[in-house]
């Protein structure tokens, strides 16, 4: 039996539901889930709040997520910086859960499709385990999504899982993101990169969606724009979603990089 483990995502549903559905707002999670369903016997999710869980684990919405701050400590954006004790408790909890999984006789391999934020605290404990395979993740969410979509196509065409995993874990260097101003009709402007806006608004900003705006591939994300002249043309729908009026000044977007060019 080969098992896949991914990590929880910042984009979540706003109602009580199973974990698989809770994180399905993330397009990376959806692409991973389809890939896991086809290639693995079972899958788990490594959550900062709940530990190691299955996709059918029912949970309430929450805003807590683990973010790496430099290379020395971790922060939970919902309750502030982790203390050493909090970090230690989380590591102890997930270490036991993972070890219990690895000790199952019918489990031959466990593939960790998790970001460094979730892998680094347990890396020394599992990186040399004979059943463990770490699959590096793309830093750019749209690229990560495309990697998994393409990987699924390759396995359906007969490519081995080992070969496809090697492809998924090959990091792709995209166009670098420059510092810039991000504007919003109801929030204070932020100067920096996508991660800086995400850090100030972790509960509702999606890294992938905002990164597309930052790279001039989308006009706006949840009201955030990089062109200040668009602010008067933003409006909220009855459901609370941000939209741009059709009569906004013309804005030329960059063409999305073809995935064939990436690979």
C-alpha positions in Angstrom: 0.0 0.0 0.0 1.4 3.4 -1.0 0.0 6.4 0.9 0.2 10.1 0.0 0.3 12.9 2.6 -0.3 16.6 1.7 -0.7 19.6 3.9 -3.7 21.8 4.7 -4.4 24.9 2.7 -5.1 28.5 3.6 -8.2 28.6 1.4 -11.1 26.9 3.2 -14.9 26.6 3.1 -16.9 28.7 5.5 -19.0 25.8 6.9 -18.5 22.5 8.8 -17.5 19.7 6.4 -15.0 16.9 5.8 -11.4 18.0 5.4 -11.2 17.0 1.8 -14.1 19.4 1.1 -12.8 22.1 3.5 -9.6 22.5 1.5 -11.2 22.0 -1.9 -11.3 25.8 -2.4 -7.6 25.5 -3.2 -7.0 24.6 -6.8 -3.6 23.1 -5.9 -5.4 20.8 -3.4 -8.0 19.8 -6.0 -5.2 18.9 -8.5 -3.4 16.9 -5.8 -6.5 15.1 -4.8 -7.2 13.9 -8.3 -3.6 12.8 -8.7 -3.7 11.0 -5.3 -7.0 9.3 -6.1 -5.6 7.8 -9.3 -2.1 6.9 -8.0 -2.3 6.1 -4.3 -4.1 3.5 -2.2 -4.9 6.1 0.5 -4.3 9.8 1.3 -3.9 11.9 4.5 -3.7 15.6 5.3 -1.1 17.1 7.6 -2.9 19.9 9.5 -1.4 22.6 11.7 -4.6 22.5 13.9 -5.6 18.9 13.8 -2.5 16.9 13.1 -2.6 14.0 10.6 -6.1 13.5 9.4 -8.1 11.7 6.7 -10.1 13.6 4.0 -13.3 12.5 5.6 -12.4 14.0 9.0 -15.2 16.5 9.8 -14.1 19.9 11.0 -15.3 23.4 11.5 -13.8 26.3 9.6 -10.7 27.9 11.1 -8.1 30.5 10.1 -5.0 28.9 11.8 -2.2 28.0 9.5 1.5 27.4 10.0 3.8 29.9 8.3 7.6 29.7 8.4 9.3 33.0 9.5 12.9 32.8 8.3 14.6 29.6 9.3 14.4 29.7 13.1 10.8 29.7 14.1 7.2 29.2 13.0 4.1 31.4 13.3 0.4 30.6 13.4 -1.3 33.5 11.7 -4.4 33.1 13.9 -2.9 33.0 17.4 0.5 34.6 16.9 4.0 33.1 17.2 4.4 29.6 18.3 6.2 29.1 21.5 8.8 26.3 21.7 6.4 24.2 23.8 3.6 24.6 21.2 5.9 23.6 18.4 7.2 20.7 20.4 3.7 19.5 21.2 2.7 19.6 17.5 5.8 17.7 16.4 5.3 15.1 19.1 1.7 14.6 18.1 2.2 14.2 14.3 5.4 12.1 14.9 3.4 9.5 16.7 0.6 9.6 14.1 3.1 9.2 11.3 5.0 6.4 13.1 1.7 4.6 13.7 1.1 4.8 10.0 4.5 3.6 9.0 4.4 0.6 11.3 1.4 -0.8 9.5 2.6 -4.0 7.7 0.7 -3.4 4.5 2.1 0.2 4.1 5.1 0.0 1.8 5.7 3.7 1.1 4.5 7.0 2.4 5.0 10.0 0.0 5.0 13.5 1.6 3.6 16.0 -0.8 4.0 18.8 1.7 5.6 22.3 1.7 8.8 23.0 3.6 6.8 24.7 6.3 5.3 21.3 7.3 8.2 19.1 6.4 11.1 21.0 8.1 9.9 20.4 11.7 9.8 16.6 11.1 12.5 16.3 8.5 15.2 14.9 10.7 12.8 12.3 12.1 11.7 10.8 8.8 14.0 11.8 5.9 16.0 8.6 6.3 13.1 6.3 6.9 13.1 3.5 4.3 9.3 3.9 3.6 9.4 7.7 3.3 9.6 9.7 0.1 9.6 13.5 0.2 8.2 15.2 -2.8 9.3 18.8 -3.1 6.6 21.3 -3.8 6.6 24.2 -6.2 6.7 27.7 -4.5 4.4 29.1 -7.2 0.8 27.7 -6.7 -0.2 27.9 -10.4 2.9 26.0 -11.4 2.2 23.4 -8.7 -1.3 22.9 -10.0 -0.1 22.4 -13.5 2.6 20.0 -12.3 0.0 17.7 -10.8 -2.4 18.0 -13.7 0.4 17.0 -16.1 1.6 14.3 -13.8 -1.9 12.8 -13.7 -2.0 12.8 -17.5 1.4 11.0 -17.7 0.4 8.3 -15.2 -2.9 7.7 -17.1 -0.7 7.4 -20.3 1.3 4.6 -18.6 4.2 6.5 -17.0 5.5 5.0 -13.7 4.7 6.7 -10.4 8.4 7.0 -9.6 9.1 8.8 -12.8 6.2 11.1 -12.4 7.1 11.9 -8.8 10.6 12.8 -10.0 8.9 15.3 -12.4 6.6 16.8 -9.8 9.5 17.4 -7.3 11.7 19.1 -10.0 11.4 22.8 -9.0 10.5 25.2 -11.8 11.9 28.7 -11.6 9.3 31.1 -12.8 9.5 34.8 -13.4 10.7 36.6 -10.3 8.2 38.8 -8.4 9.2 42.4 -7.7 8.2 44.6 -4.8 5.2 46.8 -5.6 2.2 48.5 -4.1 -1.0 46.5 -3.6 -4.2 48.6 -3.3 -7.7 47.7 -1.9 -10.9 49.8 -1.5 -11.3 48.8 2.1 -7.8 47.9 3.3 -4.6 49.8 3.9 -2.2 49.6 0.9 0.7 47.2 1.2 4.1 47.5 -0.3 6.0 44.3 -1.0 5.3 41.0 -2.6 2.3 38.6 -2.5 3.5 37.0 0.8 3.5 40.4 2.5 -0.2 40.9 1.7 -1.0 37.3 2.7 0.8 37.8 6.0 -1.4 40.8 6.9 -4.6 39.1 5.7 -4.0 35.3 6.2 -7.7 34.5 6.6 -9.0 35.5 3.2 -6.2 36.2 0.7 -5.3 33.3 -1.6 -1.6 33.3 -2.5 -2.2 31.9 -6.0 -4.9 34.3 -6.9 -3.0 37.3 -5.6 0.2 36.2 -7.2 -1.5 36.3 -10.6 -2.5 39.9 -9.9 1.1 40.7 -8.9 2.4 39.2 -12.1 -0.1 41.1 -14.2 -2.0 37.9 -15.2 -5.2 38.9 -13.4 -6.8 42.3 -12.9 -7.9 41.8 -9.3 -8.2 39.3 -6.5 -10.8 39.8 -3.8 -10.5 43.6 -4.3 -6.7 43.7 -4.4 -5.2 45.4 -7.5 -1.7 46.7 -8.4 -3.1 49.5 -10.5 -4.4 52.3 -8.3 -6.6 53.7 -11.2 -8.8 50.5 -10.9 -10.0 51.3 -7.4 -13.0 53.4 -8.4 -14.2 50.6 -10.7 -14.2 47.9 -8.0 -17.6 46.9 -6.4 -19.0 44.2 -4.1 -21.7 41.8 -5.1 -24.6 40.9 -2.8 -22.6 37.8 -1.8 -19.6 39.9 -0.9 -17.4 39.1 -3.9 -15.4 41.8 -5.5 -15.8 42.6 -9.2 -14.6 45.1 -11.7 -17.0 47.2 -13.7 -17.0 46.5 -17.4 -16.2 50.2 -18.2 -12.8 50.2 -16.4 -9.8 51.5 -18.4 -8.2 48.9 -20.7 -5.5 46.9 -19.0 -3.2 44.6 -21.0 -2.5 41.3 -19.1 0.6 39.1 -19.6 0.0 35.9 -21.4 0.0 32.9 -19.1 3.1 30.8 -19.6 2.4 27.6 -21.5 3.0 24.5 -19.5 4.7 23.0 -22.5 7.3 25.8 -22.2 7.8 24.9 -18.5 8.4 21.2 -19.1 
